[in-house]
Amino acid sequence: MHKKQALLPGKLLASCLVCAGLCVMILPAANAAVAVAAAAAAAAAAAADPGPIGQPPRDSSSPGQPQRAGLGVLLNGEDTRMITVADIDGTTLRMAAADLRELRIAVDPALPADATVDLATVPGLKYEVDEVAQLLRLTITDAGRTAFEVPIASRVPLDPTRITPATGFLANYDIYTASAGGRDNRAYTSGSLATRFMSPYGAVENTGFFNTDPITADGNRFVRLDSTWRYVDAAAIRSYAVGDLVTGGPGWAGTYRLGGVQVQSAFQRRPDIVTTALPQFGGSAAVPSSVELYINNTRLYSGQVPSGPFTLNSLPTMSGGDVRIVTRDALGRETTITSAYYYSPDLLREGILQYSAEAGWLRYGYGQRSFDYGDLAATGSARWGWTDDTSLEGHAESTRGFVNLGAGVVQRVGSVGALNLSASQSNFEGASGSRVAVQGNFLTHGISAYAGTERRNGSYFDLGRVSLVRNPDVDLSSPDIYTQLLTSTLSARAIDRAGIGFQLPFDPKTNVSLGYSNITPGNAGIQGYRLVNLSASRSLWRGASLIFSGYRDLDRRTSTMYVGLSMNLGNNANGMASMQRSNGQTTRDLQASGFSNGGGRQEGMGWSVLAREGETSASAYRQANVNFRTAPVWLSASAQQQNGQGRVTGQASGSLLLLDGDVRAANRIGDAFVLVKNAGPEAGIRQDSVVIGTARADGTAFLPDVQAFRPTKVALDPTHTPIGWQVPETEKTVVAGYQNGVVVDFAARRVRSAVLKLVDATGKPIPAGHVVRLASGRQGMVGYEGEAYLENVDERNTGRIDRGIDGVCSFDFDFPGGDAVQPVIGPVKCEVPR
């Protein structure tokens, strides 16, 4: 092939010289010399210039152009089963960029797929053309190839066009009623209510609670909590809210309740997008091999990889541990790679930007008063994944006479941990202050540890402390322990935390954790907190486990210790025996609980009992509870007794939904739901392959708790299909919007079918194999004992059977009335007319 290529420029040059000679015979001698020189120069230029790199090849039929050939490709000695079209010009060989990318050979990503690349310009690539075998042999190291990506836990990308929001109204309710006897003789009812109007333009939700108990209600029979309109744009990954809201921000910044507007990123609403920087591991295979991934000696993945480098992506979000990758080729040769990794939920993937911006009025008295708003305030936050190992954070908040600015960074520390650093500066009514915090979390060789400190200098304020100071209903001098703790935390001068968790080296079934925390208040009149805690657990036999926990307040010299033994009693029942000693008092508990499922997750019963004994009769306590879950509602009832007094309680939880012109009761509805229609009476319903329950008599069912913006597979249970009904398809995949739902119509229809027992004039069954033809055009086949199954029959029917030499017989029958789904009719005589 190369020899033929070498002759092309010479032939072209010779042709040009012949043409030039003819011109000499006609033109004057001087002009002939010029023509010869010009022709020679043009021929040489055409032969030497193959065109700019990355440009499509010129027409090979033109003189002086490269030759195009189809060649099989061998890469590092392996047959790739690829035929590539290459342009060969002497020793220069050009190949399509798309083919190189398919072979995972790194090329300029800016090149279009139809561009060609001079193989001599690819770093580390060697090539050879085998003219006899018509093969292109390529050799390249792993450094010149892109890694094959192995998705461990693949996620289906969301197609926003598949979201079909509904328009309707729902009300979630939770009602609790109690009646007490003895000295505390009173009855009352309390509960919560959340209404939601939903449409393609978002959802308007109102929440509140009511309480008829004059002792605990404090004069407020009903308190409004939140009223908010929210819209989530799944395609833009952004949400908008107007009304009562909670501010967003990094972990070191506070969250506050405002009445105003909010715009923030909505990555948390997109389950198909992983925002955290998951670790990646990889290796290289000389030949196609199998690969296995082990984390903490548990195999999480097994699959195949081609030759060359590979990476394992989308690892599960485990806290960390030891990773082992084993590759095995066809001859059984193994290669093992071991390393450690640490996962931090605070680290963002490179390029991910999370943000939140709010403006509104500070909310006071939340949960106590329906409408109590203070000063106008604004907050803004952003988190950006600079690299997979470094995330940058910023936060700002402001209100009348106050401003606070802060910044932070999250840095991975090798493969064993991560550091969180943040700093803030505030100015409140002319008084300045600062805050600096460092937190480290580590995990290595099965030992987890954390340590952190926060220091506040000067008069440091955030919006939480400003709200506390300006709220006229908060008495900062109250001796209430909750007020003291809240005040000491908000105005703390120093906060220190440290802890460690590990398994005992001589007993891996025992887990131990130790912790220490210290809060130093900024006000001299408030006592701080120094707490030490210890917890341990050990798994025993047959699901039993032993639990211990305790803490010590070093400043107040008080302590609490708890020890418990839990066990599996069988038949979905569990029991626990425990003892607690606190402030010199000891109590002992015996409790048991269990449940039984009915026909799915929406049907079942649960129960629990508790007996407590203490050092005095007043500490003795008894309780028994039973609850029932049905498709329309969850119900619970309990009886309690303490210190000679008894009380009975009842609770109901569920929702009412107005959708598609119908009102229905259902279990409490979450962020999204699915309404199933026309599934057939009592048809079995599955959600993502899990049996949920059965449809009602009208063929409707309700799935109250699905994940928004995630494809949900809704299917009819093939083992629980109503007889006499047909559906065009038994499985559908839908996507529900946030705070919205979707209607799934299976379009089931009842089929009037029957089993017809056919006999001849003498009463003998018609032999099997004959075709039954009704006058309506429908057909059936005669089976054993003369029985034929017929669908879509009319109330009155006539038909015939061609029995060959015995003639064509005719019959007629009526479909019986009533509720029979598939009646057996007959015997029906099929007689040949005389």
MARKOL-931230 format. One line per 2 residues: number of its first residue (from 1); their letters; for each residue x, y, z of C-alpha. Coordinates in steps of 0.001 Angstrom, whole numbers, plus 500000, padded with zeros to 6 digits. Layout:
BEGIN
NUM	a	X Y Z ~ ...
This chain:
BEGIN
1	mh	500000 500000 500000 ~ 502781 502392 500860
3	kk	504468 501692 497489 ~ 501347 502613 495598
5	qa	501101 505764 497617 ~ 504650 506714 496823
7	ll	503937 506637 493041 ~ 501026 509042 493212
9	pg	503036 512297 493405 ~ 505363 511103 490614
11	kl	502529 510241 488251 ~ 500917 513580 488957
13	la	504191 515404 488329 ~ 504767 513490 485069
15	sc	501290 514357 483819 ~ 501895 517996 484520
17	lv	505230 517912 482699 ~ 503607 516347 479603
19	ca	501022 519106 479566 ~ 503804 521633 479920
21	gl	505637 520061 476926 ~ 502580 520456 474738
23	cv	502413 524066 475731 ~ 506052 524501 474655
25	mi	505188 523332 471165 ~ 502501 525986 470875
27	lp	503646 528915 472991 ~ 506797 530979 472685
29	aa	509859 529581 474361 ~ 509920 532171 477159
31	na	506324 531505 478149 ~ 506936 527737 477964
33	av	509596 527884 480686 ~ 507271 529798 482996
35	av	504464 527260 482417 ~ 506726 524323 483220
37	aa	507887 525889 486484 ~ 504339 526795 487556
39	aa	503008 523301 486833 ~ 505839 521675 488789
41	aa	505304 523970 491786 ~ 501550 523292 491808
43	aa	502090 519544 491676 ~ 504561 519619 494544
45	aa	502275 521783 496695 ~ 499295 519488 496052
47	aa	501308 516412 497030 ~ 502824 517918 500180
49	dp	499794 519701 501734 ~ 497255 517280 503207
51	gp	495153 520130 504607 ~ 494923 521613 508131
53	ig	494700 519236 511097 ~ 491139 518529 512219
55	qp	489557 519455 508845 ~ 487476 516981 506850
57	pr	489494 515308 504062 ~ 489297 516708 500570
59	ds	487871 514760 497671 ~ 490203 511779 497181
61	ss	489387 511667 493490 ~ 491302 514891 492988
63	pg	494960 514568 492022 ~ 497396 514750 494945
65	qp	494850 513861 497666 ~ 495292 511170 500402
67	qr	494032 507669 499785 ~ 491094 506527 501923
69	ag	491063 502942 503240 ~ 488965 500867 505635
71	lg	491144 499156 508250 ~ 490469 496859 511169
73	vl	491847 498205 514463 ~ 493986 496378 517022
75	ln	494676 498301 520220 ~ 497521 497064 522400
77	ge	497193 493695 520644 ~ 493463 493387 521339
79	dt	490943 493126 518509 ~ 488552 496068 519017
81	rm	486096 494796 516364 ~ 486195 498276 514830
83	it	486568 499178 511153 ~ 487879 502708 510769
85	va	488150 504775 507600 ~ 491664 506256 507555
87	di	493253 508826 505229 ~ 496780 507718 504233
89	dg	499188 510144 502658 ~ 502637 508634 502463
91	tt	503715 508091 506058 ~ 500953 510338 507415
93	lr	497781 508652 508673 ~ 494688 510512 509794
95	ma	491785 508980 511749 ~ 488345 510277 512760
97	aa	488194 511889 516213 ~ 484970 509976 516943
99	dl	486751 506635 516375 ~ 489625 507639 518650
101	re	487199 508623 521394 ~ 485380 505290 521022
103	lr	488739 503599 521620 ~ 489124 505874 524695
105	ia	492251 507511 523229 ~ 492497 511066 524543
107	vd	492141 513776 521885 ~ 491366 517470 522006
109	pa	487780 517686 523368 ~ 487173 520781 521218
111	lp	487474 518758 518008 ~ 484139 517893 516362
113	ad	483301 514218 515908 ~ 483752 514314 512118
115	at	487211 515909 512299 ~ 490302 513836 511500
117	vd	493435 513686 513626 ~ 497006 513062 512519
119	la	497987 510054 514647 ~ 501556 511353 514845
121	tv	500259 514288 516937 ~ 498635 512077 519604
123	pg	501003 511879 522613 ~ 502235 508375 523387
125	lk	500495 506755 520410 ~ 502372 504432 518054
127	ye	500813 502998 514924 ~ 501599 500607 512121
129	vd	499650 499669 508973 ~ 499552 496010 507967
131	ev	498809 496224 504234 ~ 498389 492484 503758
133	aq	495929 491981 506645 ~ 494337 495441 506176
135	ll	494868 496191 509869 ~ 495849 499268 511844
137	rl	497908 498333 514909 ~ 497797 500945 517688
139	ti	499883 500954 520855 ~ 499382 503443 523697
141	td	499959 503592 527457 ~ 497232 504171 530066
143	ag	498371 507769 530375 ~ 497122 508463 526865
145	rt	493683 506917 527368 ~ 490529 508065 529097
147	af	489290 505855 531925 ~ 486294 503569 531451
149	ev	483650 504724 533954 ~ 481897 502004 535938
151	pi	478691 503346 537541 ~ 478216 501579 540875
153	as	474829 503116 541688 ~ 473492 504639 538490
155	rv	470748 507254 538719 ~ 468203 507861 535994
157	pl	468397 511527 534900 ~ 465147 513426 535281
159	dp	463282 514430 532148 ~ 461319 517553 533236
161	tr	458890 517111 530346 ~ 457581 513933 532001
163	it	456281 515853 535021 ~ 452485 516103 534796
165	pa	451315 518297 537710 ~ 447724 518048 538868
167	tg	445316 520710 540112 ~ 443488 519979 543338
169	fl	443149 520507 547075 ~ 444143 518402 550069
171	an	444034 518628 553839 ~ 446361 516649 556119
173	yd	445047 516233 559646 ~ 446225 514771 562926
175	iy	443613 514695 565714 ~ 444360 513685 569308
177	ta	441794 513363 572076 ~ 442260 512426 575725
179	sa	440020 511879 578726 ~ 441508 511661 582211
181	gg	439965 510546 585494 ~ 440852 510954 589158
183	rd	442156 514287 590357 ~ 443002 515341 586797
185	nr	439426 514946 585590 ~ 439192 516623 582212
187	ay	438814 515867 578505 ~ 440259 517781 575597
189	ts	441080 517529 571903 ~ 444098 518835 570040
191	gs	445591 518383 566639 ~ 447250 519856 563589
193	la	445934 520773 560164 ~ 447740 521467 556890
195	tr	445838 522500 553766 ~ 447379 522639 550310
197	fm	446103 523997 547032 ~ 448224 522652 544202
199	sp	448484 523537 540543 ~ 451090 523568 537748
201	yg	452118 526986 539092 ~ 453126 525774 542541
203	av	451415 525017 545831 ~ 449892 527227 548526
205	en	450101 525575 551944 ~ 448686 526684 555295
207	tg	449551 524939 558567 ~ 448353 525376 562130
209	ff	447250 523543 565270 ~ 444359 523682 567710
211	nt	443989 522781 571387 ~ 440855 522794 573542
213	dp	442712 522089 576801 ~ 442357 525241 578932
215	it	445492 524403 580914 ~ 447986 523920 578077
217	ad	446376 526085 575368 ~ 447165 529306 577272
219	gn	444054 530932 575832 ~ 444977 530195 572205
221	rf	442541 527649 570839 ~ 444035 527868 567327
223	vr	447462 529077 566230 ~ 448493 529566 562627
225	ld	452015 528373 561854 ~ 452914 528923 558185
227	st	451279 530228 555019 ~ 453518 529767 551983
229	wr	453382 529616 548204 ~ 456235 527574 546772
231	yv	457201 526631 543232 ~ 460086 524315 542320
233	da	461497 524633 538805 ~ 462954 521165 538276
235	aa	464698 522058 535005 ~ 466432 525139 536441
237	ir	467011 523403 539829 ~ 465587 526444 541591
239	sy	462712 527089 544010 ~ 460731 530225 544780
241	av	458722 530919 547924 ~ 456523 533728 549191
243	gd	455158 533760 552728 ~ 456452 532147 555897
245	lv	459798 530471 555314 ~ 463005 529209 556910
247	tg	466316 530673 555750 ~ 469019 528484 554237
249	gp	472757 528533 554629 ~ 475864 526548 555562
251	gw	475932 524496 558737 ~ 477808 527102 560767
253	ag	475216 529806 560003 ~ 471929 529943 561838
255	ty	468479 529364 560360 ~ 465671 531800 561072
257	rl	461978 532165 560352 ~ 460903 535052 558168
259	gg	457769 536257 556488 ~ 458865 537335 553010
261	vq	460344 535955 549777 ~ 462984 533332 549046
263	vq	464957 532141 546026 ~ 467254 529161 546447
265	sa	468785 526245 544600 ~ 466714 523064 544706
267	fq	469281 520297 544518 ~ 467700 518693 547578
269	rr	464524 518200 545504 ~ 466352 516415 542682
271	pd	467155 512841 543777 ~ 468874 512158 540464
273	iv	471625 514732 541120 ~ 474490 513936 543482
275	tt	475889 517199 544848 ~ 478420 515739 547251
277	al	481942 514902 546156 ~ 481900 511121 546153
279	pq	485282 509408 546160 ~ 486474 507696 542978
281	fg	488690 504664 542746 ~ 490135 502947 539754
283	gs	492733 500680 538281 ~ 493867 499238 534998
285	aa	493229 495931 533242 ~ 495648 494549 530668
287	vp	492839 492498 529109 ~ 489052 492506 529580
289	ss	488466 491430 533176 ~ 485919 491180 535946
291	ve	486086 493704 538770 ~ 484782 493511 542329
293	ly	484498 496338 544846 ~ 484670 495708 548586
295	in	484111 498357 551263 ~ 484878 497301 554820
297	nt	485018 493694 553536 ~ 481485 493887 552132
299	rl	481140 493360 548385 ~ 479138 496193 546859
301	ys	479726 495685 543144 ~ 480702 493012 540637
303	gq	480918 493561 536878 ~ 483051 493597 533754
305	vp	485566 496176 532490 ~ 487415 496397 529141
307	sg	491174 496594 528888 ~ 492821 499837 529920
309	pf	492219 502226 532832 ~ 488860 502305 534622
311	tl	487246 504255 537454 ~ 484451 503303 539844
313	ns	481961 506176 540102 ~ 478836 506907 542122
315	lp	479996 505076 545208 ~ 477348 504775 547945
317	tm	477314 507555 550524 ~ 478976 505636 553338
319	sg	480940 507527 555950 ~ 484163 505901 554885
321	gd	486361 502910 555448 ~ 488737 500554 553684
323	vr	488300 499933 549957 ~ 489527 496880 548076
325	iv	489308 496523 544260 ~ 489930 493066 542794
327	tr	490340 492521 539015 ~ 490407 489013 537572
329	da	491116 488109 533923 ~ 489931 485075 531949
331	lg	492917 483001 533165 ~ 492068 483689 536805
333	re	494954 486056 537463 ~ 494061 488570 540176
335	tt	495197 492101 540887 ~ 494200 493759 544167
337	it	494231 497479 544979 ~ 493567 498604 548563
339	sa	493067 502130 549872 ~ 491064 504134 552380
341	yy	488433 506775 551750 ~ 486380 509296 553710
343	ys	483011 510711 552729 ~ 481895 514140 553948
345	pd	478379 515396 553182 ~ 479723 518969 553458
347	ll	482007 518587 550436 ~ 480377 519590 547159
349	re	481209 518105 543806 ~ 483400 520343 541651
351	gi	481352 523038 539912 ~ 478204 522643 542063
353	lq	476802 525957 543307 ~ 474189 526019 546068
355	ys	472625 529310 547087 ~ 469778 530785 549098
357	ae	468546 534370 549366 ~ 465718 535655 551587
359	ag	464179 538965 552546 ~ 461319 539490 554961
361	wl	460199 540244 558483 ~ 461567 538310 561455
363	ry	459005 535942 562966 ~ 458396 536245 566724
365	gy	456325 533951 568924 ~ 456239 531086 566430
367	gq	453906 528418 567778 ~ 452402 530860 570284
369	rs	450878 533627 568158 ~ 449554 533524 564614
371	fd	450754 536928 563409 ~ 453773 538373 565160
373	yg	456473 539841 562927 ~ 459364 542108 563811
375	dl	462062 543963 561913 ~ 462726 543620 558204
377	aa	465759 541364 557605 ~ 467676 539834 554701
379	tg	470006 536850 554433 ~ 472081 535330 551650
381	sa	474251 532220 551417 ~ 476297 530378 548824
383	rw	478303 527147 548741 ~ 480545 526285 545794
385	gw	482515 523176 544997 ~ 485851 524640 543953
387	td	487310 521151 543583 ~ 486172 517753 544775
389	dt	488463 518276 547777 ~ 487639 521909 548594
391	sl	484304 523702 549023 ~ 483944 527421 549664
393	eg	481096 528991 551665 ~ 479770 532479 552305
395	ha	476918 533934 554353 ~ 475487 537368 555124
397	es	472559 538593 557245 ~ 471249 542010 558109
399	tr	468431 543842 559832 ~ 467884 547240 561448
401	gf	471127 548265 563158 ~ 472753 544897 562499
403	vn	474971 543219 559898 ~ 476842 539897 559921
405	lg	479275 538618 557276 ~ 480951 535222 557266
407	ag	482996 532833 555155 ~ 483990 529200 555426
409	vv	485876 526398 553732 ~ 485558 522621 553824
411	qr	488790 520801 553033 ~ 489313 517093 552573
413	vg	492253 515755 554574 ~ 493688 512973 552469
415	sv	491522 509883 552668 ~ 490905 510000 556412
417	ga	488783 513076 557129 ~ 487684 516643 556478
419	ln	488151 520041 558110 ~ 485441 522697 558395
421	ls	486690 526232 559027 ~ 484515 529342 559289
423	as	484708 532917 560534 ~ 482132 535690 560952
425	qs	482151 539364 561846 ~ 479129 541236 563206
427	nf	478116 544735 564174 ~ 474995 545312 566272
429	eg	474040 548888 567101 ~ 477687 549968 567019
431	as	479097 547020 568976 ~ 481356 544664 567006
433	gs	482160 541029 567538 ~ 483647 538043 565768
435	rv	483313 534276 565662 ~ 485845 531651 564556
437	av	485172 527910 564394 ~ 487182 524826 563444
439	qg	485727 521329 563219 ~ 487506 518151 562164
441	nf	485962 514761 561418 ~ 488086 511682 560793
443	lt	487705 507987 560117 ~ 490519 505516 559710
445	hg	490899 501803 560407 ~ 487412 501661 561886
447	is	488050 504488 564390 ~ 485974 507664 564016
449	ay	486819 510871 565804 ~ 485741 514489 565842
451	ag	487013 517615 567521 ~ 485987 521220 567207
453	te	486048 524571 568872 ~ 484217 527862 568443
455	rr	485298 531183 569875 ~ 483310 534406 570037
457	ng	484923 537709 570816 ~ 483486 541096 571633
459	sy	479748 541626 571222 ~ 479068 538980 568617
461	fd	475484 538771 567380 ~ 473597 536803 564759
463	lg	469942 537153 563780 ~ 468949 534554 566370
465	rv	470450 536534 569203 ~ 469079 539812 567808
467	sl	465590 538271 567715 ~ 465998 537017 571279
469	vr	466999 540465 572524 ~ 464273 542329 570637
471	np	461454 539860 571327 ~ 459440 541505 574109
473	dv	457990 538187 575281 ~ 461335 536571 576194
475	dl	462458 537065 579795 ~ 466213 536574 579714
477	ss	466357 536497 583509 ~ 463943 533563 583786
479	pd	465252 530649 585885 ~ 463701 528206 583409
481	iy	466358 525666 582396 ~ 465417 525879 578709
483	tq	465770 529661 578696 ~ 469146 529407 580405
485	ll	470409 526848 577891 ~ 469093 528880 574950
487	ts	470613 532067 576276 ~ 473961 530455 577077
489	tl	474162 528932 573596 ~ 473264 532121 571740
491	sa	475661 534219 573787 ~ 478321 531568 574376
493	ra	481888 532782 574560 ~ 483352 529350 573747
495	id	482002 525996 572622 ~ 484266 522934 572587
497	ra	483395 519432 571377 ~ 485368 516220 570992
499	gi	484576 512551 570654 ~ 485764 509165 569484
501	gf	484040 505960 568416 ~ 485529 502519 567851
503	ql	485049 498779 568100 ~ 486835 496905 570823
505	pf	489860 495200 569247 ~ 489238 492011 571224
507	dp	485445 492085 570612 ~ 484363 493520 567218
509	kt	480686 493149 568166 ~ 481035 495895 570794
511	nv	480881 499543 569721 ~ 481985 502288 572093
513	sl	481752 506072 571795 ~ 483017 508815 574118
515	gy	482161 512491 573923 ~ 482878 515773 575668
517	sn	481234 519181 575249 ~ 481802 522483 576972
519	it	479720 525656 576682 ~ 481218 528771 578276
521	pg	478606 531564 578444 ~ 479454 535155 577742
523	na	477277 536436 580603 ~ 478716 536077 584077
525	gi	475314 535374 585618 ~ 474662 532273 583525
527	qg	476244 528943 584382 ~ 477891 526993 581602
529	yr	477738 523323 580745 ~ 480491 520705 580763
531	lv	479145 517315 579795 ~ 480857 513946 579397
533	nl	478967 511087 577784 ~ 479674 507424 577193
535	sa	477668 504942 575137 ~ 478264 501318 574197
537	sr	476357 498574 572450 ~ 476950 494917 571780
539	sl	475063 492559 569515 ~ 474193 489257 571156
541	wr	472367 486181 569915 ~ 469410 486037 567498
543	ga	468999 489769 567064 ~ 469407 490632 570743
545	sl	471596 493561 571772 ~ 472823 495210 574937
547	if	472852 499030 575175 ~ 474485 501346 577708
549	sg	474589 505137 577807 ~ 475368 507728 580403
551	yr	476389 511328 580867 ~ 477843 513452 583623
553	dl	477369 517199 584144 ~ 480726 518200 585570
555	dr	479534 521608 586759 ~ 476279 520564 588474
557	rt	477612 517161 589505 ~ 474573 515339 588199
559	st	474572 512184 586123 ~ 472269 509790 584315
561	my	472915 506166 583392 ~ 470836 503860 581238
563	vg	471209 500168 580416 ~ 468876 498119 578247
565	ls	468520 494687 576693 ~ 466530 494419 573462
567	mn	465529 491170 571817 ~ 463547 489768 568925
569	lg	460489 487900 570179 ~ 459539 486522 566767
571	nn	456397 487117 564692 ~ 457390 490772 564072
573	an	457563 491458 567817 ~ 460369 493022 569882
575	gm	460922 493365 573594 ~ 463164 495463 575815
577	as	464088 495508 579483 ~ 465882 498603 580748
579	mq	466927 500449 583873 ~ 467752 504123 584350
581	rs	469253 505966 587280 ~ 469106 509769 587340
583	ng	469669 512173 590203 ~ 469551 509398 592778
585	qt	466306 507830 591457 ~ 466075 504454 589727
587	tr	463363 503320 587332 ~ 462910 499966 585589
589	dl	461015 499435 582333 ~ 459597 496411 580553
591	qa	458160 497000 577108 ~ 457166 495080 574016
593	sg	455863 496045 570590 ~ 454924 494389 567349
595	fs	453027 494697 564109 ~ 451298 492595 561488
597	ng	450894 493520 557841 ~ 447690 492977 555939
599	gg	447587 493097 552176 ~ 450323 495718 551819
601	rq	451944 498777 553360 ~ 448594 500555 553701
603	eg	447040 497791 555775 ~ 448206 496497 559147
605	mg	447983 496574 562918 ~ 450504 497489 565584
607	ws	450595 497215 569357 ~ 452802 498105 572323
609	vl	452788 497682 576100 ~ 454924 499370 578767
611	ar	455322 498797 582502 ~ 457527 501060 584628
613	eg	458461 500725 588288 ~ 460337 503201 590442
615	et	461375 503758 594017 ~ 458028 505383 594857
617	sa	454464 504525 593934 ~ 454128 507839 592123
619	sa	456732 506777 589566 ~ 454860 503587 588612
621	yr	453413 503831 585108 ~ 451454 501501 582806
623	qa	450500 501954 579158 ~ 448944 499856 576396
625	nv	448498 500954 572791 ~ 446971 499516 569644
627	nf	446889 501093 566187 ~ 445371 500228 562835
629	rt	446425 501379 559401 ~ 443930 501284 556580
631	ap	443977 502937 553184 ~ 441714 505842 554301
633	vw	443084 506559 557808 ~ 445524 505615 560570
635	ls	443873 505059 563986 ~ 445399 504625 567428
637	as	444030 504098 570935 ~ 445834 503833 574270
639	aq	445190 503474 577981 ~ 447535 504903 580631
641	qq	447669 504641 584415 ~ 449918 506441 586918
643	ng	449681 507234 590600 ~ 446089 506093 590872
645	qg	444906 508069 587875 ~ 443871 506755 584500
647	rv	443612 508232 581057 ~ 442460 506992 577654
649	tg	443502 508574 574394 ~ 442615 508267 570749
651	qa	444342 509514 567628 ~ 443440 509717 563940
653	sg	445775 510751 561161 ~ 445126 511011 557452
655	sl	444136 513322 554647 ~ 441231 514393 552496
657	ll	441919 514912 548805 ~ 439819 516743 546232
659	ld	441164 515793 542815 ~ 439772 514975 539427
661	gd	436228 515788 540551 ~ 436235 513342 543458
663	vr	436771 513565 547232 ~ 438590 510682 548885
665	aa	440147 509869 552241 ~ 443721 508592 552385
667	nr	446727 508195 554623 ~ 448673 511349 555393
669	ig	450089 512784 552138 ~ 453770 513672 551890
671	da	455627 515808 549356 ~ 454107 513959 546378
673	fv	451453 511332 545655 ~ 449942 509154 542923
675	lv	446229 508614 542314 ~ 445465 505350 540514
677	kn	442250 505182 538497 ~ 440444 502451 536567
679	ag	442628 499617 537825 ~ 439691 497238 538246
681	pe	437862 496377 541487 ~ 440185 495135 544247
683	ag	443150 494993 541871 ~ 446525 494553 543552
685	ir	448680 497704 543411 ~ 452482 497783 543465
687	qd	454744 500800 543929 ~ 458319 500219 542757
689	sv	457753 496435 542970 ~ 456441 496662 546563
691	vi	452856 495583 547256 ~ 450974 498608 548582
693	gt	447397 497329 548828 ~ 444298 496806 546741
695	ar	442098 499144 544750 ~ 438628 500080 545926
697	ad	435479 498729 544317 ~ 435561 501607 541829
699	gt	439097 500683 540751 ~ 440859 503585 542461
701	af	443857 503462 544796 ~ 446048 506066 546421
703	lp	449801 506175 546960 ~ 450252 509000 549479
705	dv	454012 508950 549887 ~ 456161 509000 546748
707	qa	459376 510909 546121 ~ 458997 514067 544084
709	fr	460911 514362 540790 ~ 461810 510673 540874
711	pt	460385 508154 538387 ~ 457879 505970 540235
713	kv	456818 502649 538768 ~ 453148 501869 539396
715	al	452011 498385 538423 ~ 449085 496023 538840
717	dp	449896 492916 540871 ~ 449637 489979 538436
719	th	448788 487630 541325 ~ 445810 489767 542323
721	tp	444060 490689 539067 ~ 440241 490853 539023
723	ig	438643 488234 536818 ~ 436711 489559 533887
725	wq	438679 492795 533526 ~ 441248 493775 530924
727	vp	443821 496567 530907 ~ 445860 497812 527916
729	et	449039 497849 530043 ~ 449787 496699 533580
731	ek	452739 498986 534379 ~ 453357 502716 534077
733	tv	456221 504967 535150 ~ 455308 508508 536202
735	va	457008 511533 537759 ~ 455239 513670 540356
737	gy	456143 517285 541108 ~ 457007 518682 544523
739	qn	453934 519171 546743 ~ 451865 517829 543883
741	gv	450643 514563 542441 ~ 449969 512669 539269
743	vv	446985 510641 538063 ~ 447637 507177 536598
745	df	444748 505806 534526 ~ 445062 502107 533670
747	aa	441865 502285 531570 ~ 440679 498880 532780
749	rr	437378 497736 531325 ~ 435092 494912 532218
751	vr	434954 492096 529687 ~ 431738 490067 529393
753	sa	433212 486587 529048 ~ 431777 483111 529419
755	vl	432673 479436 529239 ~ 430292 477778 526760
757	kl	429716 474014 527005 ~ 428848 472882 523478
759	vd	427272 469547 522626 ~ 425952 468031 519395
761	at	422366 466925 518698 ~ 422931 463669 520605
763	gk	424279 465467 523686 ~ 427935 464518 523147
765	pi	430564 467258 523648 ~ 431859 468904 520492
767	pa	435398 467559 519867 ~ 438298 469826 520770
769	gh	439981 471912 518102 ~ 436966 473270 516284
771	vv	436614 477049 515804 ~ 433563 478781 517273
773	rl	432370 481787 515256 ~ 429799 484184 516673
775	as	427574 486315 514488 ~ 429275 489399 515987
777	gr	432568 488278 514422 ~ 434236 487107 517648
779	qg	435836 483681 517700 ~ 436899 481018 520153
781	mv	438367 477530 520215 ~ 436655 474412 521534
783	gy	438705 472730 524245 ~ 438288 469581 526242
785	eg	434781 468406 527152 ~ 433369 470758 524526
787	ea	434165 473914 526535 ~ 434964 477148 524697
789	yl	436084 480422 526265 ~ 434479 483474 524648
791	en	435146 487181 525336 ~ 433079 490314 524710
793	vd	429851 488405 524194 ~ 426471 490141 523862
795	er	423334 489584 525898 ~ 421896 487464 523033
797	nt	424298 485523 520804 ~ 424202 483208 517810
799	gr	427017 481294 516214 ~ 428150 478305 514189
801	id	430873 475663 514039 ~ 432210 474155 510816
803	rg	432615 470460 511651 ~ 433929 469435 508251
805	id	432210 466321 506858 ~ 429679 466471 509684
807	gv	428431 469813 508373 ~ 428053 473278 509843
809	cs	426084 473379 513066 ~ 424407 476436 514603
811	fd	423695 477451 518185 ~ 422393 480354 520242
813	fd	422610 481350 523905 ~ 421836 484247 526257
815	fp	424337 485779 528670 ~ 422861 485475 532197
817	gg	422228 488548 534298 ~ 423554 489155 537802
819	da	427081 489679 539095 ~ 428659 486573 537593
821	vq	432032 487564 536124 ~ 432667 484489 533993
823	pv	429635 482186 534044 ~ 429577 478657 532672
825	ig	426727 478393 530167 ~ 425314 475182 528863
827	pv	425180 472600 527721 ~ 424233 474379 524493
829	kc	423275 472246 521503 ~ 424947 472956 518172
831	ev	422781 471295 515526 ~ 423166 470893 511784
833	pr	420049 472181 509970 ~ 418061 469441 508210
